[in-house]
């Protein structure tokens, strides 16, 4: 076993002395970036590089330490653009992997990064969503966005035209509980949005049935006459979000009976009509859709 281990070790050393080709993920790091600078272009975190060299060199330069290309911002940036040419990239990769290394291929040809030193403009985030609660549930409260405002960077002329940003479309169907989604903000050409993602909460809650007695209002009653209604109040059923269970909506529900309906009545009753009610009340219905009446001469 000892001789086997020794033989394997010698074989490994000899193998490392052979010329081999391997692929590496090389990190891109920009140094000496002023605090006032914001990149508009996306900086690739890594590039894929194929390198040909002796195994020992690749082991030392590619495996024992993460290969990284450092780009000095002050050296390559000018007038809002950082330019790092193909020759600059190859020279930097040669420095990373050593003078004997042969760069076979690189996934990136060159770098052309646009940046700005303008201050960002804070704008609100507008959520674009299509939400359908499950049967018996509703989304009563407002959608919450975190953060509700973001910073947009770019040329001053462009920033003057941007007053809000919008999210990518969120579609949620048949949901029965509050849901939080992380969503990207739609990109704006020539601008950088920070942060590029926001969290959106959709507050879903169950519906609760309520019953209320609502006073009827006679309309179109001729002068010198009045209507006595039996009953003068009728029960109304509706559904409301659980968070509004204790709210009083009675004064905002308006029911009418039309005196002119007497001429059309065939059963001696007047039809009850729902004229208005708050939008927050769902599936509103009358338990009695007609009432008896008596005309009183004044």
The 8 nearest C-alpha neighbors of each residue, nearest first, counted from 0:
[[1, 3, 2, 4, 5, 6, 7, 8],
 [0, 2, 4, 3, 5, 6, 7, 8],
 [3, 1, 5, 4, 0, 6, 7, 8],
 [4, 2, 0, 6, 1, 5, 7, 8],
 [5, 3, 7, 1, 2, 6, 8, 0],
 [6, 4, 2, 8, 7, 3, 1, 9],
 [7, 5, 3, 9, 8, 4, 2, 10],
 [6, 8, 10, 4, 5, 9, 11, 3],
 [7, 9, 5, 11, 6, 10, 4, 12],
 [10, 8, 12, 6, 11, 7, 13, 5],
 [11, 9, 7, 13, 8, 12, 14, 6],
 [10, 12, 14, 8, 9, 13, 7, 15],
 [13, 11, 9, 15, 14, 10, 8, 16],
 [14, 12, 10, 16, 15, 11, 9, 17],
 [15, 13, 11, 16, 17, 12, 10, 54],
 [14, 16, 54, 55, 12, 17, 13, 11],
 [15, 17, 13, 14, 53, 54, 55, 18],
 [18, 16, 14, 15, 53, 54, 19, 13],
 [17, 19, 53, 52, 54, 16, 51, 20],
 [20, 18, 51, 52, 53, 54, 17, 21],
 [21, 19, 51, 50, 52, 49, 18, 22],
 [20, 22, 50, 49, 19, 51, 23, 57],
 [23, 21, 49, 48, 50, 47, 24, 20],
 [24, 22, 48, 47, 25, 49, 21, 61],
 [23, 25, 47, 46, 45, 48, 26, 22],
 [24, 26, 66, 45, 46, 67, 23, 47],
 [25, 27, 45, 67, 44, 68, 28, 66],
 [28, 26, 68, 44, 45, 67, 69, 25],
 [27, 29, 69, 68, 70, 30, 26, 67],
 [30, 28, 70, 69, 71, 72, 27, 32],
 [29, 31, 71, 32, 72, 70, 28, 69],
 [32, 30, 72, 71, 33, 73, 29, 70],
 [31, 33, 30, 72, 34, 36, 29, 73],
 [34, 32, 35, 36, 31, 72, 37, 73],
 [33, 35, 36, 32, 37, 116, 31, 118],
 [34, 36, 116, 33, 37, 117, 118, 115],
 [37, 35, 116, 34, 33, 115, 38, 114],
 [38, 36, 115, 114, 116, 39, 35, 152],
 [39, 37, 114, 40, 113, 115, 36, 112],
 [38, 40, 191, 114, 113, 190, 37, 41],
 [41, 39, 112, 113, 38, 42, 114, 191],
 [42, 40, 43, 39, 38, 112, 113, 191],
 [41, 43, 44, 40, 112, 27, 38, 110],
 [44, 42, 45, 41, 27, 46, 26, 107],
 [43, 45, 27, 26, 42, 46, 28, 25],
 [46, 44, 26, 25, 43, 27, 24, 47],
 [45, 47, 25, 24, 106, 107, 48, 26],
 [48, 46, 24, 106, 23, 105, 25, 45],
 [47, 49, 105, 23, 22, 104, 50, 24],
 [48, 50, 22, 104, 103, 21, 102, 23],
 [51, 49, 102, 20, 103, 21, 101, 22],
 [50, 52, 20, 101, 19, 100, 102, 103],
 [53, 51, 100, 18, 19, 54, 101, 57],
 [52, 54, 18, 56, 17, 55, 16, 19],
 [53, 55, 15, 57, 56, 16, 19, 58],
 [56, 54, 15, 58, 53, 57, 16, 59],
 [57, 55, 59, 58, 53, 54, 60, 52],
 [58, 56, 61, 54, 60, 59, 55, 53],
 [57, 59, 62, 55, 56, 61, 60, 54],
 [58, 60, 56, 63, 57, 61, 62, 55],
 [61, 59, 57, 96, 58, 56, 62, 64],
 [60, 62, 57, 58, 66, 59, 64, 63],
 [63, 61, 58, 64, 59, 60, 65, 57],
 [62, 64, 59, 61, 58, 60, 65, 57],
 [65, 63, 62, 61, 66, 60, 59, 67],
 [64, 66, 67, 61, 62, 63, 25, 26],
 [67, 65, 25, 61, 64, 95, 26, 60],
 [66, 68, 26, 25, 27, 65, 69, 28],
 [67, 69, 27, 28, 26, 91, 70, 92],
 [68, 70, 28, 29, 67, 27, 71, 30],
 [71, 69, 29, 30, 72, 28, 68, 27],
 [70, 72, 30, 74, 73, 29, 31, 69],
 [71, 73, 74, 76, 75, 31, 32, 30],
 [74, 72, 71, 76, 75, 31, 32, 77],
 [73, 75, 71, 72, 76, 70, 77, 81],
 [74, 76, 81, 72, 82, 73, 83, 71],
 [77, 75, 81, 72, 80, 73, 74, 82],
 [76, 78, 80, 79, 81, 75, 73, 82],
 [79, 77, 80, 76, 81, 114, 115, 113],
 [78, 80, 114, 77, 113, 115, 81, 76],
 [81, 79, 113, 112, 77, 76, 78, 114],
 [80, 82, 76, 112, 75, 111, 77, 113],
 [83, 81, 111, 75, 110, 80, 84, 76],
 [84, 82, 110, 109, 87, 75, 111, 81],
 [85, 83, 109, 87, 86, 82, 88, 110],
 [84, 86, 109, 88, 87, 108, 89, 83],
 [85, 87, 89, 88, 84, 90, 83, 109],
 [88, 86, 84, 90, 85, 89, 83, 91],
 [87, 89, 85, 91, 86, 90, 92, 84],
 [90, 88, 92, 86, 91, 87, 93, 85],
 [91, 89, 93, 87, 88, 92, 86, 94],
 [90, 92, 94, 88, 93, 89, 87, 68],
 [91, 93, 95, 89, 94, 90, 96, 88],
 [94, 92, 90, 96, 95, 91, 97, 98],
 [93, 95, 91, 97, 92, 96, 90, 98],
 [94, 96, 92, 93, 97, 91, 66, 60],
 [97, 95, 60, 93, 94, 100, 92, 61],
 [98, 96, 94, 93, 99, 100, 95, 60],
 [97, 99, 100, 93, 94, 96, 101, 95],
 [100, 98, 97, 101, 52, 96, 93, 53],
 [101, 99, 52, 98, 97, 51, 96, 102],
 [100, 102, 51, 50, 103, 52, 99, 93],
 [103, 101, 50, 104, 49, 51, 100, 48],
 [104, 102, 49, 50, 101, 51, 105, 48],
 [103, 105, 49, 102, 48, 106, 50, 47],
 [104, 106, 48, 107, 47, 49, 108, 103],
 [107, 105, 47, 46, 48, 108, 104, 49],
 [108, 106, 105, 109, 46, 47, 110, 85],
 [107, 109, 85, 106, 105, 110, 84, 88],
 [110, 108, 85, 84, 107, 83, 111, 88],
 [111, 109, 83, 82, 112, 84, 108, 81],
 [112, 110, 82, 81, 83, 113, 80, 109],
 [113, 111, 81, 40, 80, 110, 114, 82],
 [112, 114, 80, 40, 39, 79, 38, 81],
 [115, 113, 38, 39, 79, 37, 80, 112],
 [116, 114, 37, 117, 36, 79, 153, 38],
 [115, 117, 36, 35, 37, 118, 114, 79],
 [118, 116, 115, 119, 153, 152, 154, 155],
 [117, 119, 116, 120, 152, 35, 115, 153],
 [118, 120, 152, 151, 150, 117, 121, 153],
 [119, 121, 151, 150, 122, 152, 118, 158],
 [120, 122, 150, 149, 148, 151, 119, 123],
 [121, 123, 163, 148, 149, 162, 120, 150],
 [124, 122, 148, 163, 147, 149, 164, 125],
 [123, 125, 164, 147, 148, 165, 163, 126],
 [126, 124, 165, 164, 166, 123, 127, 163],
 [127, 125, 166, 165, 128, 124, 168, 144],
 [126, 128, 168, 166, 169, 125, 167, 165],
 [129, 127, 169, 168, 170, 130, 126, 171],
 [128, 130, 170, 169, 171, 131, 127, 168],
 [129, 131, 171, 170, 172, 128, 132, 169],
 [130, 132, 172, 173, 171, 133, 174, 129],
 [133, 131, 174, 173, 137, 136, 175, 130],
 [132, 134, 173, 174, 175, 136, 135, 131],
 [135, 133, 136, 132, 173, 175, 137, 174],
 [134, 136, 206, 205, 133, 137, 132, 207],
 [137, 135, 205, 206, 133, 204, 134, 132],
 [136, 138, 204, 132, 203, 139, 205, 206],
 [139, 137, 203, 202, 140, 204, 132, 136],
 [138, 140, 137, 240, 141, 203, 202, 204],
 [141, 139, 138, 202, 142, 203, 201, 143],
 [140, 142, 143, 139, 202, 201, 138, 200],
 [141, 143, 201, 200, 140, 144, 202, 199],
 [144, 142, 200, 199, 141, 145, 201, 147],
 [145, 143, 199, 147, 146, 198, 200, 142],
 [146, 144, 147, 198, 197, 199, 143, 148],
 [145, 147, 148, 144, 197, 149, 198, 124],
 [146, 148, 144, 145, 124, 123, 149, 143],
 [149, 147, 123, 122, 146, 124, 121, 150],
 [150, 148, 121, 122, 193, 194, 123, 151],
 [149, 151, 121, 120, 119, 193, 192, 122],
 [150, 152, 192, 119, 120, 191, 121, 193],
 [153, 151, 119, 191, 190, 192, 120, 150],
 [152, 154, 190, 115, 158, 189, 155, 157],
 [153, 155, 157, 156, 158, 117, 115, 152],
 [154, 156, 158, 157, 159, 153, 117, 152],
 [157, 155, 159, 154, 158, 160, 153, 161],
 [158, 156, 154, 155, 159, 160, 153, 161],
 [159, 157, 155, 161, 160, 156, 154, 153],
 [158, 160, 156, 157, 161, 155, 162, 154],
 [161, 159, 158, 157, 162, 156, 155, 163],
 [162, 160, 158, 159, 163, 157, 164, 122],
 [163, 161, 122, 160, 164, 123, 159, 158],
 [162, 164, 122, 123, 161, 124, 165, 125],
 [165, 163, 124, 125, 123, 166, 122, 184],
 [166, 164, 125, 124, 126, 184, 185, 127],
 [167, 165, 184, 126, 185, 127, 183, 168],
 [166, 168, 185, 184, 183, 169, 127, 182],
 [169, 167, 127, 128, 166, 170, 129, 126],
 [168, 170, 128, 129, 127, 167, 171, 182],
 [171, 169, 129, 128, 130, 168, 172, 131],
 [172, 170, 130, 131, 129, 169, 174, 173],
 [171, 173, 131, 174, 130, 132, 170, 133],
 [172, 174, 133, 132, 131, 175, 171, 134],
 [175, 173, 132, 133, 172, 176, 131, 171],
 [176, 174, 133, 132, 136, 203, 173, 177],
 [177, 175, 203, 174, 178, 204, 202, 136],
 [176, 178, 203, 202, 201, 179, 200, 175],
 [177, 179, 201, 200, 176, 180, 202, 203],
 [180, 178, 200, 199, 201, 198, 181, 177],
 [181, 179, 199, 198, 182, 200, 178, 201],
 [182, 180, 198, 197, 199, 196, 179, 183],
 [181, 183, 196, 197, 180, 198, 167, 184],
 [184, 182, 196, 167, 166, 195, 185, 197],
 [183, 185, 166, 195, 196, 167, 165, 186],
 [186, 184, 166, 167, 165, 183, 187, 164],
 [185, 187, 184, 188, 192, 190, 191, 195],
 [188, 186, 190, 189, 185, 191, 192, 164],
 [187, 189, 190, 186, 191, 39, 153, 157],
 [188, 190, 187, 153, 39, 191, 154, 157],
 [191, 189, 153, 152, 187, 188, 39, 151],
 [190, 192, 39, 152, 151, 153, 193, 189],
 [191, 193, 151, 195, 150, 194, 152, 190],
 [194, 192, 195, 150, 149, 151, 191, 196],
 [193, 195, 196, 192, 149, 197, 150, 184],
 [194, 196, 193, 192, 184, 183, 197, 191],
 [197, 195, 183, 194, 182, 184, 181, 198],
 [196, 198, 145, 181, 182, 146, 199, 183],
 [197, 199, 181, 145, 180, 144, 182, 179],
 [198, 200, 144, 180, 179, 143, 181, 197],
 [201, 199, 179, 143, 178, 142, 202, 180],
 [200, 202, 142, 178, 177, 203, 179, 199],
 [203, 201, 177, 138, 140, 200, 204, 142],
 [204, 202, 177, 138, 176, 137, 201, 175],
 [203, 205, 136, 137, 138, 176, 240, 202],
 [206, 204, 136, 135, 241, 240, 137, 207],
 [205, 207, 240, 136, 239, 135, 241, 238],
 [208, 206, 238, 239, 241, 240, 209, 205],
 [207, 209, 238, 237, 239, 206, 210, 236],
 [208, 210, 237, 236, 238, 207, 211, 239],
 [211, 209, 236, 235, 234, 237, 208, 212],
 [210, 212, 235, 234, 213, 236, 209, 249],
 [213, 211, 234, 233, 232, 235, 214, 210],
 [214, 212, 232, 233, 211, 234, 215, 249],
 [213, 215, 232, 231, 216, 212, 233, 254],
 [216, 214, 254, 255, 232, 231, 213, 217],
 [215, 217, 255, 254, 256, 218, 214, 253],
 [218, 216, 256, 255, 257, 215, 258, 220],
 [219, 217, 257, 220, 258, 256, 216, 255],
 [218, 220, 258, 257, 221, 259, 217, 256],
 [219, 221, 258, 218, 225, 222, 224, 217],
 [222, 220, 224, 223, 219, 225, 258, 218],
 [221, 223, 224, 220, 225, 297, 219, 296],
 [224, 222, 297, 296, 221, 225, 220, 295],
 [223, 225, 296, 297, 222, 295, 221, 220],
 [226, 224, 295, 294, 220, 296, 227, 223],
 [227, 225, 294, 293, 295, 228, 292, 217],
 [226, 228, 293, 292, 294, 225, 229, 295],
 [227, 229, 292, 231, 230, 291, 226, 293],
 [230, 228, 291, 231, 290, 292, 227, 232],
 [229, 231, 228, 232, 290, 233, 291, 292],
 [230, 232, 228, 229, 215, 214, 233, 227],
 [233, 231, 214, 213, 230, 215, 212, 234],
 [232, 234, 212, 213, 287, 235, 230, 214],
 [235, 233, 212, 211, 286, 213, 285, 210],
 [234, 236, 285, 211, 210, 284, 286, 212],
 [237, 235, 210, 284, 283, 209, 285, 211],
 [238, 236, 283, 282, 209, 281, 208, 280],
 [239, 237, 208, 281, 207, 280, 206, 209],
 [238, 240, 206, 280, 207, 281, 241, 243],
 [241, 239, 206, 242, 243, 207, 205, 139],
 [240, 242, 244, 243, 207, 206, 205, 239],
 [241, 243, 240, 244, 245, 204, 239, 139],
 [244, 242, 246, 241, 240, 245, 239, 247],
 [243, 245, 241, 246, 242, 240, 239, 207],
 [246, 244, 243, 247, 242, 241, 248, 239],
 [245, 247, 243, 244, 248, 242, 249, 239],
 [248, 246, 249, 245, 250, 244, 243, 251],
 [247, 249, 251, 250, 246, 252, 277, 276],
 [250, 248, 251, 252, 247, 213, 211, 212],
 [251, 249, 252, 248, 253, 247, 213, 276],
 [250, 252, 249, 248, 276, 253, 277, 275],
 [253, 251, 276, 249, 250, 275, 254, 248],
 [252, 254, 275, 274, 251, 273, 276, 255],
 [255, 253, 273, 215, 274, 272, 216, 252],
 [256, 254, 216, 272, 215, 217, 271, 257],
 [255, 257, 217, 271, 270, 216, 218, 272],
 [258, 256, 218, 259, 260, 217, 219, 255],
 [259, 257, 260, 220, 219, 261, 218, 256],
 [260, 258, 257, 261, 262, 219, 263, 220],
 [259, 261, 263, 258, 257, 262, 264, 269],
 [262, 260, 264, 259, 263, 258, 269, 268],
 [263, 261, 260, 264, 259, 265, 258, 267],
 [264, 262, 260, 261, 265, 259, 269, 266],
 [265, 263, 261, 262, 266, 267, 260, 268],
 [264, 266, 267, 263, 268, 262, 261, 269],
 [267, 265, 268, 264, 269, 291, 263, 261],
 [266, 268, 265, 264, 291, 269, 261, 292],
 [267, 269, 291, 290, 266, 289, 264, 292],
 [268, 270, 289, 290, 291, 260, 256, 271],
 [269, 271, 289, 288, 256, 272, 268, 290],
 [272, 270, 288, 289, 256, 255, 269, 254],
 [271, 273, 255, 254, 274, 256, 270, 288],
 [272, 274, 254, 275, 253, 255, 271, 276],
 [275, 273, 253, 254, 272, 255, 276, 252],
 [276, 274, 253, 252, 273, 277, 254, 251],
 [275, 277, 252, 251, 253, 278, 274, 280],
 [278, 276, 279, 280, 251, 275, 252, 248],
 [277, 279, 280, 276, 281, 275, 239, 283],
 [278, 280, 277, 281, 239, 139, 240, 276],
 [281, 279, 239, 278, 277, 238, 237, 283],
 [280, 282, 238, 283, 237, 239, 279, 278],
 [283, 281, 237, 238, 284, 280, 236, 239],
 [282, 284, 237, 281, 236, 280, 235, 238],
 [285, 283, 236, 235, 282, 237, 286, 273],
 [286, 284, 235, 287, 288, 236, 234, 283],
 [285, 287, 234, 235, 288, 284, 233, 236],
 [288, 286, 285, 289, 233, 234, 290, 271],
 [287, 289, 271, 285, 270, 286, 290, 272],
 [290, 288, 270, 271, 269, 287, 268, 291],
 [291, 289, 268, 269, 229, 230, 292, 228],
 [290, 292, 268, 229, 228, 269, 267, 289],
 [293, 291, 228, 227, 229, 226, 268, 290],
 [292, 294, 227, 226, 295, 228, 291, 229],
 [295, 293, 226, 225, 227, 296, 292, 224],
 [294, 296, 225, 224, 226, 297, 293, 227],
 [297, 295, 224, 223, 294, 225, 226, 222],
 [296, 223, 224, 295, 225, 222, 294, 226]]
